[in-house]
Amino acid sequence: MIYAGTFFPEFKEASVWRQSGVDILNREIKVQVYDDGGQFELDPHYHLATIEIFIKALSMADLNGFRSDFPQSYIDTVEKMIVFYANICFPDYTNPLFSDAKLTEKGAMLDHYAKWTKIFPENQFIRYLATEGAEGGLPDYLSKGFLTSGFFVFRNRWGMDALQMVVKAGPKGEWHCQPDNGTFEMWYNGRSLFQDSGSYVYAGDAEVMQWRNWFRATAHHNTLTLNDENLETTESETLLWQPEGDVQILVTENPSYQDLKHRRSVFFVDGKYFVIVDEAVGSVSGNNNVNLHFQMPRGDVPNSREDMTFYTNFEDGSNFMFRCFGPENMTMKKEAGWLSTAYNKKVQRMNVSFNVKKQDSPSVRYITVIYPKEKAGKEPALDAKFLNREFNEKALKIQVKVGKEKKRILEYELE
């Protein structure tokens, strides 16, 4: 409407068209964008697309003398959206594949940042990304939480050699948001690990929709399910966000199913490794299975059923090992998985789940230690256990040991 009203002024309704477009965008930016800059689809790809819609309107206004039709709050919100997106992306300018996201390419993102820095010349973070660090500067923080949107970023440094984890655990999103609360992706030393499955397709005939539903399924994200079924509720609450110190902590909780909630606690220890505690709590009993899912990288990922350990043997200096600790009756299942980084394209990989029958216990609890390392081989011994015997609404205390390091106590108390 803005384009039509601007480019065809000879039509007598042109000014009405233009103003209607301006009014819609001024209204929608308040509806679609949270106070922390996140867009309500909760999808990195559509977040970027929406930035472009709002930016194109601003550029059109600048070129044709009606920028005053957009209040400063509109301009400030667009800047927040850019900063949000810049934080959740990885050092190679790619985005997590949460929800219906596709993978961005660095060249395209450099073009975006170059355009954005012209609109926001005082923002040194945007300028830094536009110039690949030649100008501007980085934020004075490392880890960053966007509590309204439910996106959280742990990082130990900026740059390609960083260790970074992005967690998605927020409110109910719009159509492009998948039932994936609690999922995460991790970047280490030049490689994206534990990538979400992506989306592959949006809609079509029955055969196409089978693929659509496969990629959307909660079981094909890095999170927890009941009987491999999709989440019934996606309304995560942030119980604790502590983004500083030797041990940084995120605690989120999602109602998930009618009789089973999921609390996920993430510990970022010494900027070196992650410990994830998953607690499924509720009255579900009997033969119901509580499943904890992880999506593996492409390629050979050796594993041991005996000690529930997985590790990679990449030669490029970006490897990891992880071990899952659970009740004695925990089993492990490996399945064929898929990864889609572009529309209608997919490649095969493996996914794994750890599974426990809920029976009559009040909770099922897992501890997963994810230890990134440069070199393949020489996997350090990993050990972890709960120090509080049962689920506690207000506190958690576990013990972790990595290799020859001393035992670490990881804990929190909620107010």
N, C-alpha and C positions, 0 to 999 in steps of 0.2 A: 504493500500500500504506500509505503514511503517512497519507493522507487517510482511507482506510477505517478504519484502526485508531484514528484520532483522533476522527472524527465519529460512529462507531458503537461506543461503549465497552460497550454492553449485550451485544454478542456476546462469547462467552467466549474466542474466539481473537483479539480485537481487539489486545491487547498484543503478541501474536506478529506480527500483520500489521504493526503500526507498527514494531516492532523490525527486521523483515525489510527494510522500506523504508529505514530508517536504515542498516542494515548494507550494503545494496546501494550507496547513495549514498556512504558512507564508503569503500567499495572502489573504485567507479568513478571517483571524483574523482582517485584516485591513478593509475588506468589511463589515463584520457582526457586529463589535463592535464599538459603538460610543465612543467619547473621554471621556465620563463620566463613561464608563464601562458597559453600557446597551447593550444588544444584540438585533439585529434589528427585531426579532420576537415580541418583547415587550410582552413576555409571561414568567412569572417566572419559569415555569417548563422547558421550552426549553432553557431558560437562564442557568439553572443548568445543563441541558444535554450538552450544548455547552462547559461550563467550563470543564466538564469531558472529552470531546473529546480532548480539548487542553492540559489538564493535563496528560492524558494517553500518549500523544505524548512526553511530557516533561519527564515523568517517563521512557519511553522506551529509550529516548535519554540518560538519566542519566545512566541507567543500561548497555548501550552498547557503551558508549563513543562518542556520536555524539551530545551532547547538544550544542556545538558551532554552529551547523546548525540553531539554533533558536536564533535570535538576542535578545538583552536585551529588546527591545521594545515589543517583543512578550511576554516575561516573565512578564514585567510590566503590560501589558494589561490584562493578566490572573489574576493578583493580584487585579487590579481595578474591574474586573468582580466579584470576590469573595466579595470584600467590598461592591459593589453595592447590591449584593444578600443579604448579611448579614443585610444591612440597611432596605431593604423593607420587610424582614420577621418579624414575631411577636416573642415575648419573649419565646414562647414554640417551636421555631424553625420551625413553619409552615409558609407557604407562602400565599399571597393573591391568590384568584382563578381567577385573571384577564385572559381574553382571553381563551386559551385552557389549562390552568394550571390544574394540579391535586394537591392534598394536599400531602405535604411531611410529613414524620414521623420523630420524634426527633432522634430515634436510628440511622436511615440512615444518618441524617444530622451530628450527632456526628462522625460517621465514615468518612464522607467527610471532616469535619473540622480537624480531627486527621491526615488525609492524607495531607491536604493542609498546615497544620502548619509545616510539615516536609520539604515542598518545600519552604515555606516562613517563616523561623524560626524567623525572626526579626519583623514580623507583630504581634503586641501585641493584636490586635482586634481578629484576627483569632485564636491565642492561647487561648484567653479568652473563645471563643465559643467552642473550642475543648475540654477544660477542665472544662466547665460549671462554669467558674469564679475562679477556683482554681489557675490559673496562668494567666499571661498576663494582659491586661487592656482594658477598654472601651475607645472609642473616647472622645475627649474633647468637643464634640458638642452633642446636643440632636436632634433637627430637622435638616433635611438634604434634599437638593434638587438636583436632577439630571436633569438639565435643557434641555440637548440635547435629552435624552430619554423621558423626560416628566413624571418622577416619583418623587413624593414629599412625604416626611415623616414628620408628626408632632408628637412629643412625649414630655411628661412632665418629664419622667425619663426612665432609663433602668430597666428592671426587670419585673417579672410577674404581679406586681401591677401597671404597667404603663397604661397611657392613650395614645393611638397611633392611628393615622389615616394615611393611605397610599392612595394617589390620583394618578390616571393614566390619564394623559392628554398630549400626545406627538404627534410625527409625524405619518405618515402613516406607519403601521407595515407590516411585511411580512405575509405569509399565515396563521399562527397560531394566528395572532392578530385579535381580534373581533372588530366590530364597537361600541366601548364602551367609547369613549373619555369623560372625566369628571367623570368617575366612581370612587368609593372609597370603602375601607373597614376600619372598626374601631375595635380596640382591647381595651378592658377595664377590668382590674383586673382579668385576667385569662380566658377571653372568647373573641372569635372573633365574631363581630357583623356586620350586614349589609353585610354578605358575598356575593360576586358575585356568579352568578349561576353556573359557571364552564363550562364544555364542553360536557360531557356525551359520545358522539361518534364523529368520524371524517367523515366517509363516509359509504355508503352502498346503499341498494335499496331505493325505494321511501319512504317507511315507516320509514326507518332509517334516511333518509335525512330530514324528517319532524322534527324529534327530534334534529338533528344537527342544523337545522335552528332555532328551538325554543330557544335553549341555546345560539346561537350566537346573537339573536335579540337584538337590542339596548334597547328595552323596558324591557328586563330582566336583565338590569344592573341598577346601581344607578346613573342615569343621565337623560337627557331631550330629548324628541322626538317631532316630528311634526306628529300628527295623528298616533302615535304608530309605525311609519315606521322607518326602519333602517337609520342611518346616510348616507348621500350621500358623505360627505367629512370628512376625519379624519386627520386633519392637525392642531392640537392645537398649539397656540402661547402663550408663557408665557409673560404676561404683567407686572407682579409684583411678586417677591418672597422675603418675609421679614421673615426670620426664627428665629428672636430673639425678645426679649421684652415681655411685658405683653400681647400684642395683636400681634400675628404672622399672616401674611397675604399671601395668594396665590391668584393670579388673572390669569385665563387662558381664552382663547377665541378660539372657533372652528367655522369654516364656516358652518358646519353641513348640511344645505340644500341650494338649489339654492337661495331662497329668505328669509332665516332665519338663523341668526347666534346665537350662544349660548355663553354667557359670564358667567362663574362660578367664584365666589369670596368666598374663605373660610377664616373665621376668627377663630383663636384658642385663646380663651379668658382666661387669667390667668392660663393656663394649666389645666382648669377645664371642659370646654365645647366648642362646635363648633357652629358657625353660618354660614350657607351656603346661599349665595344669587345667584339666577339663573335668568338671564335676557335673554329673547328671543327677538331678534330685527330684523326687516325686513319688507318687503312689503307684506308678506302673509296676506290675510284678509279673510273675509267671514266666512264660517263654519269650517275652519281649527282649530283643537284643538292643543294646546301646553300642553304636558303631562310631568309631573315630577314624576319619578319612584323611589321607594325604595323597596328593597328586605328584608323581615322580617326574624328574626330568626325562627327556628323550635319551635313549641309549641304554646301555647295560648298567643296572643298579644292583649290585650284589647285596645279598641279605642273609640273615640267619634267623630261622624260626626258633632256634633254641633260646636265643637271648633277645629276640624281637629287635634286631639291629639292621639298619640299612646304611649304605655308604656309596659314594661315587668314586670313579677312577678317571676323571677328566684330566687331560694333560696340561690344560691351560692355567693351572694355578687357582682354580675356583672349585673347590670340592666341599663336601660336608659328610658328616655321619649323624645319624640320630638313632635313639633308642627309646622305645615306649615301655613304660612300667605300668602295670595294672594288676587287678586281682588275679589270684591263682588260676581261675578258670578262663582267663583271657586267651583268645585264639587270634590268628592272623590270616587274612585272606588277600590274595593278589588277583587282580583282574586286568583285562585289557582296558586301557583308557584312551582318551583322545584330547588333542590340543588344537584349538582353532585360533589363529591370530589374524585372520582376514575372512571376509564374508565368503561362505561356500567353499572354504578350504579347511582341511583338517589333516593332522598327522597322528600316528598311533604312538602311544606310550603306555606306561603301567601306572595303575593306582593301587593303593593298599589300604586296607582297613583293619583296625584292631577291634575285636568284638567280645562283648561280655553279656551274658544273660542277666537281666536285672533281678529276677526272682523276687524274694521278699526283702532284700536289703533296701535301706532308705536311700542309698545313693550308689552310683558307680563312678569311680574316680581314676583318672589316668594322669601320669606325669610323662611328658615327652621332652627329652633333651636334644636340642639341635646344635651341633658343634661344627661350625665352618672351619675349613682348613685349606691351606694352599696345596699341599702335596698329597697325592694319592698314597694309600698304604699307611702303615704305622698308626692305625686307628687307636686313639686313647680309650682306656676303659671308662665307661660311663656308669654311674650308679645314682639312684635317687629313691627316696622313700618319704611317705607321709609321717609327720611327727604328731599331728592331731588325728586320732584314730577314726573319727567320723567327720562328716561334713559339718562345718560351723558357719552359720550365716554371717558372723562378724569377723572371723579370723581364719587365717591359713598359715601353716608352718610345715615346711618340708626341708629335707636335707639332700644335698647334691654333691657328688664328687666327680671331677673330671680328671682322668689321668693321674699324675702324681701330685696334683694340686691338693691343698687341704680341703677338708669337708666344708661346705658352705651351708649356712642356715639361711633360707629365703622365707620371708614371712611378711604379713601385713595384718593390721587391725583396722576395721572400718568403724567410723564414728557411729 
